[in-house]
């Protein structure tokens, strides 16, 4: 089914108090299947200007391996085998008629997203693009990719406090008055209270972690890799609604790339600080994180951690390795000589840790789009290691379970071709009343096992304890 070649956005400014938090509105949609929130969590970070919520997709696609389930705009479900990114592009083209331009009046505000695709791309989706082993166990029902196509969105500009309703002509959308009325009264809690019903436990104890780190060192000495990202997984049983877990975590972390995704049989909670790939009018940006120190409530000690991170030869070397890897990944889709590194080794501070962050930029070639860029760089190099494929093979050998959403990506692809995506660190998966959380770090030859093991706990120091307080 194709729509009019004259597709137009309608953007309405809503009469909502600027102090209204977008979660107060999304709350009413949080238990709907395929409702999604891309949330800056009231962060003061430079990447935290906009919040985006969507619901009621006109079509959607999921992938488990090469098997994709597609629900099109006529609500016809089909199962296809193939490249999930290619099938997503085809679904967007047939749903929105992307051969035709999407018109936006010059007088309309410049927003990051209006309508298009929103969802996640799990780490294991990378198996569709590269030949990888299958040593680790698959223990999840949640798909490797889940993307909805949305003809409306609600957006908050946190710089001005203004709310906008973006709608695409030719599709059903909610009325502005509905959101304005919802925003006038703070929602009451009608969901079951989220409660952990067991202790957190990891899929590696300290001895197993150190043994696996030693194996990584063997591979590094043998010349297989320069760096490998090794992670452990924590899990607990829970009852109640994951949305309440999300609201507690967003408040504790205030991460600029937070997200909540509710699927029919699972929910994804992300409080990520890291951007993966951004595309704006063909301009590409990635901001890899590599290098971590814990936060301290003592101001002097906290500053010492920052200085230690800034001066660490090891952390700078790790970061540089990933910058070089991403320069190579971006070059697959970007114009010759357009790859630049405008920022190297900047320290950014978050609720639980300080991070070392670099920025790599480029410009797409005419024959590439945001989806081909995503496919060519997936999964992000900052959470694999270098060289990427060999690092992923070692990860699959040493980590007991597959990663699913962890170290994948969450974000949007707008109908005009713009994109913004995160790296799914500090990300949790809820399914079948079990909640999973991961933490890891880049291992190099001078990594010390006890320090790396402790760093993995530092990274979840504002996650596991926050949720453990909800334990009955």
N, C-alpha and C positions, 0 to 999 in steps of 0.2 A: 504494500500500500504506500503510494507516494503522495506527498503533500504539495501544496502550492509552491511554485517556484519563487513566489514573492513572500518569503518568510520574514516576519517582522517581530522584533522584541517589543513588548510593552513593559515598561518599568515604572512602577508607581512608588512614590514616597509615602510611607505610612505614618499615621499619627500615633506614634508610640513613644512613651517617655524614654529619653536617651539612657536613663539609668537602668532600664529593663535589661536583664540578662537573657541572652538567646535561649538558655536552657529552660527558662520559665515558659517559653513558647513551645520548644521542642518536646518538653515533658509530655505534652498531650499526644505526641506522635511516637514516643519512644518505644511503645510496645507494638507498633505496627510493623509487619514484615516489610523490609526494604526501606525503612526510614533511616536516614543517615545525617550525621552532623559533623562538619569539619569546623573545628572549634579552636580559637586562639586562647581560650581559658583565661581571659583578662590578663594575659601576659604583657609585659612592657617590652618584649623583644621586638626588634625591627621587622620581623616577619609576621607579626601578630595583628595586623590591621583589621582583617575581615573575618567574620563568622558566616558560614554557609550551611543552611539546612535544606534537605530535600525529602520528599516522600511520594508515595503513589506513582511509581514509575510507569511509563507507557510501554516499556519493554525491558527485558533483562536477560543476562547471559551468565551462566556459571560453567566452570571447567573443573574436572577432576582428571588430571593427566591430559591426554589428547581428546577425551570425551567431553563434549560441550552440550549443555541443555539450554535451549533458547526459547524464550517466550516472546513472540513478536507483538506488534501493536494490535493485531486482531485476536490476541490471547491464544494463538495457536502454538503449541509446544512441539518442538522437534529436537531430536538428538543427532548431533553431527560429530564426526571425527575430523580433526584438523588442528591447525595453528590457532589457539584461542585469540591471539591478538588480531589475526586476519579476520576471524569470524566476528569479533567485536567491531572492527572497522566496517565490515559489510552490513552488520545490523544497524549501526549508526547511519550509514548511507541510505538504507532502505526506509528507516524510520523517519529520518529528518530530511531526506532528499538533499544530501550535502553537495550535490552537483550544483545546486542553486545557492546564491549568496544569502547570508543571513543579515538583514539590514538593521542597523542601529542608527537612530538619528544622532547627529553630532551634538545636539542639545542634551542628550541623555547623559547621566553620570557615568564615569568610567569605573566599572566594577570588574572584579577578577573573573567572575563566572555569571552566566545567565541561565543557560539551559545546555544539556548535553549529558555526558557520562560521568557517573560518580561511583566509586567502589574500591575494592582492594585487589591486589595482585600478590598472592602468597609467594613466599620464597621458593617453594617447590614447583611453581610454574616454570622456573628456569629449566626444569627437566624437559620441557617441550621444545626448548631451543638448543640444548646441548645434550650430548650423550653422557649420562652420569650413572654411577652404580646405584644399587638399591640395598645397601647393607642395613641402614637404619630402619626402624619399625614405623609403619604408618598406623597411627592410632586415632585418627580424627575423621569425623563425618563432614566437617566444614570443607567446602570446596577450595581448590587452589586459586580460583579467581571467582569473584562475584561482582558484577558491574550492572547497575541499573541505568536506564536512559530516562531523563527527567525533563518534562516540558515546563516546569516552574521551579523556582527556588526562592527562599527568603534569605536575605543577606543583611548583616549589620556591619556598618562602617564604624569601627570603634574609635576612630579619630574624631568623628563628628557626632557619634551616637545615633546616626540616622539608620532607619530600617527601610529596605527596599523589597518589593515584591516583583520578581521578574517572571514574565509569562511569554510563551511563544504562541503566536496566532495560530488558530486551527486546532488547538488542543484544549481540553477542559482544564481549568485551574481554579483554585480557591479564590474567594473574594477577599479584597483588602480588609473589609469590615470584620471578617472572621478573625484575622490575626489581631486587629486593633482591639476587639472585644476580649480576646484571650489574654492579651497583655495587661488588661486593666485589673485582673484579679490573679494573685499568686496561686498557682495550683495546689490543691491539697493532695497529700500522698494517699493514693488508692492502691498502690502496688504492695506486694508482700515484701517485708523488710529483708534486705540482703544480709545474710549471715553466713560466715564460714562455719562449717560443721565438722571440720577436721583440722589438724595441724598442717602447715606447709611441709612438704618433703620434696627433695631433689632427686633427679634421676642419676646423679653421681654423688657419692660422698667425697670427702676431701682427698682420701687416698686414691680413688678412681680418677678424680680430676687431675691430680698431680701425675698420675701414671699416664694419662692421655696427653698432658702437656709435655711429658718427657718424649712421647712418641712423636709429637709435633717437632720437638727439637731434633730428633733423629732425621726427620724429613728435611728440616732446614739445613742441617749439616751435610746431608746427601745432595743438596742442590735442587730438591724438588720445588721448593718455594722460598720466598723471602719473608712471608708473613701468612699466618693462618688465624682466622677468627674462630675461637673455641668457646662454645656456650654450654651452659647447663640449664635444665628446665625444672621449674618448681610447680607443684600442683597441690590443690586442696579441693575438698568437696564443699558445696555451698547450697543454700536454699534462698529463695527470693529472687528479686529482679536485678540483673546486672546493671541496669541504669543507675540504681542507687550506688553501686560500687563505683561507677564512672564519675558521678558527681562528687563523691568523696575524694577520688584520686585527682580530678582536675583542680579542685580547691587546694590540695596539698602540693601540687607540682607546677601548675600554671605554665604548661609547656605550649609553645606556639603552634605545634602541629598535632594537637590533640584531636581525637575523633571517636565517635560512637557509631557503630553500624549494627543494626538489628536485622538478622536474616530469619527465615522461617524456623530454623532449628538451632541457631547459635547466635552469639553476639560477640563483637570485637570491641575491645576497649583499648585506646591508644593514647598515651601521653608523651608522644615523641618530641624531642627537641630538634630533630634533624630533617632538613630538606634533602630530597633525592634529586628530582629533575623539575625545573621550571622552564616553561616556554612562553614568551611574550612577543608576539609579532615576529616570530622566527628567531628571537634571541634566546639562547639557552643558558641556564645557570644550574650548577650543582654545588652543594656546600657540605663536603664530607667532614665528619667528626672522627678524629682519632687522637687519643690522648685524654686522660681523665685523672682528676684529683677530687677527693671528697670535700664537701663543704664543712665548715666549722661554725658553731655559734659564737666562738671567740673571734672577734674582728682581726686581731693580730695574727692568730693562727691561720685564719682563712686567707689572709693576704700572703702568708708564707706558702700556702698551698698553691696559690696563683703563681708566685714567683718560681716555685719549684717546677711547675708545669711549663712555664715560659722558657726556662733554661734547660729543660730535660733534653739531652741529645737523643735518647731512646725514643721519646714521644714524638719529637720533631722528625726523626727518621721514619717512624711508622706512618706519620701523617703524609710525608713526602712520597712514600711508596704508593699510597692510595691516590694521591693527587696525580701521579704519573699514570696509574691504571685508568683513572677517570678521563684524563686527557686522551688516552688511547680509545676508550669506549665512546667518547663524544666525537672523535674524529671519524667514526664510521658513518655518522649522519650529518656532520657539520662541514662547512666550506673549508678548503685548504687555507692554512695560515690564520684562521679565525679563532683558534683556541688560545685563550689567555688565562693567566692566573693573577687576578687583580688583588687577591688577599691571601696571604700565607701565614699560618700559625697564629691566628687571632684567638685570644682567650675569651670565651663566653661563659657566663655563670648562670646556673639553673638551680632549682630548689635543692637538689641532692648532691650535685657535682659541678665542678668546673670542667669545661671541655676545650680542646684545641680544635679550631674550625678553620678550614681554608675554603676559598671560592674559586671555581673554574667556570669559564664562560666560553661560548662559541656562537656560531650562527648557522642555522639549518640550511642545507642545500635545497634547491627547488624540488628535487625528487623525493625528499624526506619530509615526514610530518612528525607530530608529537608521538604517535603510536609507534612508528618505526624507530624513533629515538629511544623510547622506553624499552622496546624489544631488544635493541642492540646493546643496551647498557644494563640489562636486567640479569640477576639481581644486583643491587648496588655494591660496588667494590669495597666500600668501607666496612661491610659486614661479611665479606668472604675472605679476602686476603689476596695475595699476588704471587704468581700469576693466578688469575681467577679460577679457571677450570680445574687446575690441579688442586688448588685450595679447597674447592667445593668437593672434590673427590675425597680428600682427607677428612673434611668435616663429616661427610656421610659415613665414613669408616669409623670415626671416633665418637660421634654423638649418638646415643642410644636410640633417639626418636627423631623423626622428621620434624621440620620447623613449622610447617604450615604458614600461618600469618606472620610469625616472627621473622624479622629481617626481610619481609616483603615490602610492599608499598601501598599507601592509601592516598587517594587524591581524585582529581577531576580532569576531564578533557572537555573544554568548551566547544560549542559548535563553530566558533571562529578559528579553532585550531590551537588555542592557548591551553596550557596544562600546568598544574602544580601538583607535586606528589611528595610524600614523606618517606623516610626510611622507618620501618616498623620496629624500632627499638622501644623499650619501656611499653610493650604492647602485650595485652592479655587476650586469651580466647576462652569463652564460656560456652560449653556444650554439655548436654546430658548431666547437668548439675555438677560438673567438674570445671574448675577454673585453672588455666595454665598461664605461667609467666616465665620468661626467659631472661638470662643475663649472660653476657660474654665479653670477650675482648680480644684484641689483636695480639698474637703471640709471635715474638721475634727471638733471635738467638740469645739476647741478653735479658729476656723475660725471666723473672724469679717466680717460681710456682706459688709460694705463699702470698706474694703481692698480687699476682693475677687472680688468685682465688678470692682474696679479700676484695679486690676491685669489683668482682661480679656482685658481691653483696652491697658494696657502696652504691652501685647503679640501681638497686631495687630498695634502697633504704627508705624511700618515700612511697613504696608500693606495698610490699609484704606487711610491714608493721601497721600501715594505715588500714588495710583490710582485716588484719588480725584483730584489731580493736573492735571490729564488728562481730567477732566470734561470740556466740552465746555461752 
